[in-house]
Amino acid sequence: METDSSNILIVEDDHKLAGLIAEFLQVQGLSVSIEADGALAVQRILDSQPDLVVLDLMLPGEDGLSICRRVRDAGFSRPILMLTARSEDDDHISGLELGADDYVNKPVRPQVLLARIRALLRRSGESDSSAAPSRLEFGELVVDNDRREAWLRCELIELTGAEFDLLWLLASHAGRILSREEIFIALRGIEYDGQDRSIDVRISRIRPKIGDDPDMPRLIKTVRSKGYLFVAPGPDQA
């Protein structure tokens, strides 16, 4: 499967938040690394030259505004997206004046953050939009993310929005086991609590719609204690 080649550096000292954001973005196909120390962030950015920096405003060692100014002064030209727990316009204006390209307020909504990141990557010419497939074909099953539709034997499948999102997530990661934790982060932006069975129920509804035998599924397999695996059929099964 082709994935996004964009590299994202998250500069955030809240380890839990940074980990959640990183996991969410990785499920979306982005390559992510984390730096927690503001004092080390400038050199890390200049050395690694990420395609985009997600930069927290309040950091130990050196704050986000200072880091933004210094890397811009050193010639770093790729997008910087600021995270701030403060909503004051002065902070936003200062960041933009110092070279930030956009900002997102905390608490971070993962889907909003992802949309802003993609927009900045497109704007900077670093987007992978031409590389990432928007239409996947698995024998008689076709899944089209642009149209948010799926067909089986050329017949449109009736899927709810949530069912399509889950089907696309699994199909676009064909051959890789996705844990419930990854699925929850990707689709809902929250951690899996270990109790919610909504994903399992949704899978049970999707299987017969895509021609999968619920008792012996060949496309969406349950991997015990690990998660779900979408299996692309071989040439003899297509």
TAPE-V956100 format. One record per pair of residues at least 12 apart in sequence whose ideal C-beta (glycine too) atoms are under 7 Angstrom apart, sorted by the first residue. I is the first residue (numbers start at 1). J is the second residue. If there is no record, write none. Layout:
I|J, I|J
This chain:
1|172, 1|173, 1|174, 1|175, 2|131, 2|132, 2|133, 3|29, 4|29, 4|30, 4|128, 4|132, 5|128, 5|131, 6|30, 6|31, 6|51, 6|52, 6|121, 6|126, 6|128, 7|31, 7|50, 7|51, 8|25, 8|30, 8|31, 8|32, 8|50, 8|51, 8|52, 8|54, 8|117, 9|33, 9|35, 9|44, 9|45, 9|48, 9|50, 9|53, 10|22, 10|32, 10|34, 10|54, 11|35, 11|41, 11|53, 11|54, 11|55, 11|56, 11|59, 11|67, 12|34, 12|36, 12|56, 12|83, 13|36, 13|56, 13|59, 13|60, 15|36, 17|108, 18|34, 18|36, 20|185, 20|191, 21|54, 21|108, 21|113, 22|34, 23|182, 23|185, 24|110, 24|185, 24|186, 24|189, 25|114, 27|182, 27|185, 27|186, 28|114, 28|186, 29|132, 37|60, 37|61, 38|59, 38|60, 38|61, 38|62, 38|63, 38|67, 39|61, 39|62, 41|62, 41|67, 42|67, 42|70, 42|71, 45|71, 45|76, 46|71, 46|74, 46|76, 50|78, 51|78, 51|121, 51|126, 52|78, 52|79, 52|81, 52|117, 52|120, 52|121, 53|80, 54|81, 54|83, 55|67, 55|68, 55|80, 55|81, 55|82, 55|83, 56|83, 57|82, 57|83, 57|84, 57|86, 57|91, 58|85, 64|82, 65|94, 65|95, 65|98, 68|80, 68|95, 68|98, 68|99, 68|100, 69|98, 69|99, 72|98, 72|99, 78|124, 79|101, 79|120, 79|121, 79|124, 80|99, 80|100, 80|101, 81|101, 81|102, 81|103, 81|104, 81|116, 81|117, 81|120, 82|95, 82|100, 82|103, 83|104, 83|106, 83|108, 84|103, 84|105, 84|106, 85|106, 87|105, 101|120, 102|116, 102|120, 104|116, 109|189, 110|189, 111|189, 134|146, 136|171, 136|172, 138|232, 138|233, 139|233, 139|237, 139|238, 140|152, 140|153, 141|210, 141|211, 143|167, 143|168, 143|171, 145|168, 148|164, 150|164, 150|167, 152|210, 152|211, 157|209, 157|210, 159|209, 162|202, 163|202, 163|205, 163|206, 165|187, 166|187, 166|202, 166|206, 167|206, 169|183, 169|186, 169|187, 170|220, 170|228, 170|230, 171|230, 173|230, 174|230, 174|232, 175|232, 177|223, 177|226, 177|227, 177|229, 178|227, 178|228, 179|226, 179|227, 180|192, 180|199, 180|227, 183|199, 203|220, 203|228, 206|220, 207|220, 218|231, 219|231
